[in-house]
Amino acid sequence: MYASSPRFSALTRTALITFFACHAAASRAQTPGEAAQPGEPERLSRVVVQGRDTDLVGTAASASQGIVGAAELAERPLLRRGELLEVIPGVVVTQHSGDGKANQYFLRGFNLDHGTDFSVSVDGMPVNMRSHAHGQGYADINFLIPELVRQVDYNKGPFFADVGDFSAAGAAEFRLFDALPRPFVTVSVGENNYRRLVAGGTVARGQAETTGAVEYTHDDGPWKLSEDANRFNGFARRHWAAGGNDYRLTAMAYHGKWRSTDQIPLRAVKAGTLDRFGNIDPSDGGEADRASVSFDATLKSAGGTTRVNAYALYNRLNLYSNFTYFLDDPVNGDQFNQRERRVVFGGAVTQTRSGEVLGAKSDFVAGLQVRADEIGELGLHRTVERVRLATVRDDEVSEASAGVFGRVETRWSDTVRTTAGLRLDGYRFKVDSVDTRNSGTRLADIFSPKVGVVFGPWSRTEIYANAGDGFHSNDARGTTIRIDPADGVTPVDRVNPLVRSRGAELGVRTAAVPGLVSSVTVWALDLDSELVFVGDAGGTEPTARTRRYGVELANHWKPTPWLALEGDVALTHARYRDNPANGHVANSIKTVVSGGLTVAKREGWLGSVRVRYFGSQPLTEDNSVRAPSSLTFNARIGWRAKDWEVALDVLNVLDRASYDIAYAYASRLRGEPAAGVDDIHFHPAEPRTFRLGVTRRF
C-alpha cells in the first residue's frame, strides 16, 4: 500500500526493525530464574477495581496520571454522557447543540472541539474519528453505558509512547466490566419528559462469563423546541480463560436521533425577541449510529505477556446545523448538512517483558498499532429545512496508519527510576473528491520521543519530570485540497498532515497523609504552526503556533470507607506565540475548579454534592470579547438497601443562568444588514432539573 513512496517505505522498514529489535532485546534481557511459572488450573481471576484513592506511588510515570473507578462514577449525578470524562481533574465537558452529538471538551487551555487533541479509547478500541464530517478527532461517547465502566485510566501530556494520534493534551481509556457484580435493572424519570431504562447482568459457566446490557433513554430537554432525543445502546461480552491466557469478545451497538437547539445570538435574547431556550432554525438536528466488534487476548508465557487487540466498527452521522442563520444565504438560510458513513478496521500487538539494563531491573514494552478508515461517504451540503440545495463537498476517503513504539522503564535504585520511549507513525491519506482538483494522495510520518524520571518514594512521596513529543493528524481532505470548494475558484493551501506538539511537566505526588492522595503539576506545551481543515466550511483556516503552560492541583481524601472528598484546581495560560499583542486563544479556559463530597455506605443513606467552576474566557484574539464564568452545583440524595436503591439527582441546584459555551462571530437575522452583526452566540446551561432513579439488583 505504501510502495509508491521510497522514503515512506524506508521509514516503515525502520519502524518494523525498531519493533522487532525491542522485542529481541527484551528477550535477551530476560533474567534467568525470573520466568513466569506455568499456568495454574484454569480459572477467571478476580479484577481489583481501582479509583482515585489508589495512590499509584511506585507505579505512575507522571504526576498527572490517574485512575477513576466504577464506585466513584456510580455516585456522580450526571447531566449528560460526556460528563464521564469530567472525572479527570481539569476537564470541562459542555454542549453547544443537541445532546445526540459529541460533546465539547476543554483541558489545559485547549478548546478541544470534539476531541482534536485528546485521545479517547474503550478497551483498546479508538473513539476519535479521523477526517470526520463534523470535526477532526470527533469523540462521541454516547455509545457507552455508564454502569458498564469499570474504571477510567487517564494521563495528560504527550509523554506516553503507547498513545499516538490526538494525544497532545492527554488521553483517557475506558475499561469495561468483564462481569457485572450483580444483575440489575434501573428505571429513571425526570423533568422534561426524561426517561431511562437500563438493565444488565452476567451469566458464568465454567471458565467463561457472558455479560449483556441494554439501555433506552429519552429526553426533551428544557428547550422551546422539544429535543425529542432518543438513545438505544446494546452491549454483549464473552470473557473466558484457557491455558493461563485471558480472552474477551465484545459487541456494542448505538443509535441516536435528536432535534437540536444550536447556539443563539445574545442580541436577540437581550432584545426580548428570542427566549433564552429558544432557537433560530427549528429543523436542526441529527442521527447517529455506531456498531463494533472487538477481540482481546492476553497471552502469558515464560518470556512475558503479549496483548493482542483487533476491532472493526461502523460509524454513521447525519447532522443538520445552522450557526449564522441568514448571513450567507438571505433567502434560504445557512443550514448545512454534514454526512458521513465509514468502517474502521484496526488492532494492536503489545508485548511486555522483564529484564535488566546495566544490572538494573527493567520492563520492556514494544508495540505495533494499525488502523484503516474507509469512508464511503463524506459530504457537506447546503440545505433548507433538511432539504438539499447544493453540494459543497462530496468525497470518499481512505486513511491508513501504522505506528510502532518501544518503552523501557528501569529502576536504577530504590529511589530512582526512568522511562524512555520512542514512537514512529506513518500515514497514507487518499481522497477521491467530486471536484477532482481536490483529489489526491499524501504520505506522512513522524517520530515522537518520550522521556521521564521519577525520584522517590520518600514517605509515600514521589517527584516526576517528563518531556516528550506528540501529534495530531489533520483531516485527509485538507491534505489534498487545492481549490476552495465554496466558490470553486480560490486557491487554498493544503494542511500539514501531521502536527507536532512538544511538552514538559514537573510534578509531585504524595500519599503521606493516610487516606489523602495529592498531586501538584507544572506543565508546558507547544504546538507547531499548522493549517486546520474546518469541516463546517469545507476548507482550510490558518492558525499560528501556540504555547500553553499552567499548574494543576488534585486532591482525593477518603477518611473513612464511606466518605470521600475531592478538590481540584487547574490554572492555564494560553497564547499564540507569533502575535503577543493579539495573542489570546479563543475559548481557552484559564481557571477550572471542581470538587465534591460523597457519602456512600453499603446500606443506608447515600449522597453526593459536586461543584464545577470555569472562569471567564476570551472569545477573540485581542481579548475584547469574553465569555462569563460558570458555576454549577449538582447533588444526589438517596437510600441503599441490599437489593434496592433509590436516588434523587438535582442538577444545577442553584438554577444559575450560565453559558454552557459561547463563541464570538458574525451572524445575520432577518432584517439585519447584509454583512451581518458581530455578536456573542451562546448555548445556555440547562436550568435546575430533578431526576429520580430506582435500581433493583438480583
C-alpha positions, 0 to 999 in steps of 0.5 A: 500500500505504501510502495509508491513512496521510497522514503515512506517505505524506508521509514516503515522498514525502520519502524518494523526493525525498531519493533522487532529489535525491542522485542529481541532485546527484551528477550535477551534481557530476560533474567534467568530464574525470573520466568513466569511459572506455568499456568495454574488450573484454569480459572477467571481471576478476580479484577481489583477495581481501582479509583482515585484513592489508589495512590499509584506511588511506585507505579505512575510515570507522571504526576498527572496520571490517574485512575477513576473507578466504577464506585466513584462514577456510580455516585456522580449525578450526571447531566449528560454522557460526556460528563464521564470524562469530567472525572479527570481533574481539569476537564470541562465537558459542555454542549453547544447543540443537541445532546445526540452529538459529541460533546465539547471538551476543554483541558489545559487551555485547549478548546478541544472541539470534539476531541482534536487533541485528546485521545479517547479509547474503550478497551483498546478500541479508538473513539476519535474519528479521523477526517470526520464530517463534523470535526477532526478527532470527533469523540462521541461517547454516547455509545457507552453505558455508564454502569458498564465502566469499570474504571477510567485510566487517564494521563495528560501530556504527550509523554506516553509512547503507547498513545499516538494520534490526538494525544497532545493534551492527554488521553483517557481509556475506558475499561469495561466490566468483564462481569457485572457484580450483580444483575440489575435493572434501573428505571429513571424519570425526570423533568422534561419528559426524561426517561431511562431504562437500563438493565444488565447482568452476567451469566458464568459457566465454567471458565467463561462469563457472558455479560449483556446490557441494554439501555433506552433513554429519552429526553426533551430537554428544557428547550422551546423546541422539544429535543425529542432525543432518543438513545438505544445502546446494546452491549454483549461480552464473552470473557473466558480463560484457557491455558493461563491466557485471558480472552474477551469478545465484545459487541456494542451497538448505538443509535441516536436521533435528536432535534437540536437547539444550536447556539443563539445570538445574545442580541436577540435574547437581550432584545426580548425577541428570542427566549433564552431556550429558544432557537433560530432554525427549528429543523436542526438536528441529527442521527447517529449510529455506531456498531463494533466488534472487538477481540482481546487476548492476553497471552502469558508465557515464560518470556512475558505477556503479549496483548493482542487487540483487533476491532472493526466498527461502523460509524454513521452521522447525519447532522443538520446545523445552522450557526449564522442563520441568514448571513450567507444565504438571505433567502434560504438560510445557512443550514448545512448538512454534514454526512458521513458513513465509514468502517474502521478496521484496526488492532494492536500487538503489545508485548511486555517483558522483564529484564535488566539494563546495566544490572538494573531491573527493567520492563520492556514494552514494544508495540505495533498499532494499525488502523484503516478508515474507509469512508464511503461517504463524506459530504457537506451540503447546503440545505433548507429545512433538511432539504438539499440545495447544493453540494459543497463537498462530496468525497470518499476517503481512505486513511491508513496508519501504522505506528510502532513504539518501544518503552523501557522503564528501569529502576536504577535504585530504590529511589530512582527510576526512568522511562524512555520511549520512542514512537514512529507513525506513518500515514497514507491519506487518499481522497477521491473528491467530486471536484477532482482538483481536490483529489489526491494522495499524501504520505506522512510520518513522524517520530515522537520521543518520550522521556521521564524520571521519577525520584522517590518514594520518600514517605509515600512521596514521589517527584516526576519530570517528563518531556516528550513529543506528540501529534495530531493528524489533520483531516485527509481532505485538507491534505489534498485540497487545492481549490476552495470548494465554496466558490470553486475558484480560490486557491487554498493551501493544503494542511500539514498532515501531521502536527507536532506538539512538544511538552514538559511537566514537573510534578509531585505526588504524595500519599503521606497523609493516610487516606489523602492522595495529592498531586501538584503539576507544572506543565508546558506545551507547544504546538507547531504552526499548522493549517486546520481543515474546518469541516463546517466550511469545507476548507482550510483556516490558518492558525499560528503556533501556540504555547500553553503552560499552567499548574494543576492541583488534585486532591482525593481524601477518603477518611473513612470507607464511606466518605470521600472528598475531592478538590481540584484546581487547574490554572492555564495560560494560553497564547499564540506565540507569533502575535503577543499583542493579539495573542489570546486563544479563543475559548481557552479556559484559564481557571477550572475548579471542581470538587465534591463530597460523597457519602456512600455506605453499603446500606443506608443513606447515600449522597453526593454534592459536586461543584464545577467552576470555569472562569471567564474566557476570551472569545477573540484574539485581542481579548475584547470579547469574553465569555462569563464564568460558570458555576454549577452545583449538582447533588444526589440524595438517596437510600441503599438497601441490599437489593434496592436503591433509590436516588434523587439527582438535582442538577444545577441546584442553584438554577444559575443562568450560565453559558454552557459555551459561547463563541464570538462571530458574525451572524445575520437575522432577518432584517439585519444588514447584509454583512451581518452583526458581530455578536456573542452566540451562546448555548445556555446551561440547562436550568435546575432539573430533578431526576429520580432513579430506582435500581433493583439488583438480583 
